[in-house]
Amino acid sequence: MKHLNEFPMFKTFGASRFRRVDTAPAMAHVALSGPDHASVPASVPARARPLTEAAETPAAPAPLCGTALDLKAEDALLASVMAKSAAPTRDETRAASDRTAPVKWTLPGFDGKCRIATIFGDLPIEALRRRDKVKTITGAYREILWIDKIRLDADFMARHHAAHPVHIRAKAIGGTYPARTMLVSPGQMIWSPNVSGQFTAVPAARLVGLPGVQTLPRGDITYYRFHTGNDEKISIDGAWFCVGPDRG
């Protein structure tokens, strides 16, 4: 007659070599021979069972999950996986390099304090809302359809100097524009007179070096963008700036 006995089971997981996963004995059925004994479930406590069963020699314990060789193999596999996850891939290395490489900043935008001519009068750009009407170079007022803002933090500004704003003093452009000192993105297009007196669209960065126009290093900045759904020249601080939907 055999006696079934279950032992706690364990498994290997990461740095914890053994972890208990099941300590409850299995429900087995033990048949006792003899005229005075009936079948007794294994779930009955040992002290309540007949002495003949308690005196039985228990079976050898079940082996733990995994031999010494198995554990060594699992350790080697775990070390290999950890080494691969810690080492950056070629794509990850390139992505990290891209994050630190200087960018060529081309996005337009205005500092929030720049004042834009609206049907309500001159308002700070940061106060603009969709459906506000702004003044165009034709004298007509167009409705704002889209507004966005881009905040550049100190970490980005420290690594990407090309994104620092252009500081334009009052009347620095052609001795007439703008009416007030202002800050704009280097990529913002300005309707500016050239040497022959003809007006043309040029990025603010191209004007740096002219009297009263310079790059102004900033710890951080938020550029505001907007458009009316079409390319327009909008009056901002008394100067004309080209705004429109992205054409990318």
Secondary structure, DSSP 4 states (H G I P E B T S, - for coil): --------EEEEETTEEEEEEE-SPP--EEPPPSTT---EETTS-GGGS-HHHHTSPPPPPPPPSS-HHHHHHHHHHHHHHHHHHHSPPHHHHHHHHHHHSPP------EETT-EEEETTEEEEGGG--TT-EEEBTTS-EEE--EEEEEEE-HHHHHH-GGGSPEEE-TT-BTTTB-SS-EEE-TT-EEEEE-TTS-EEEEEHHHHTTSTTEEE---S-EEEEEEE-SS-EEEEETTEEEEE-----
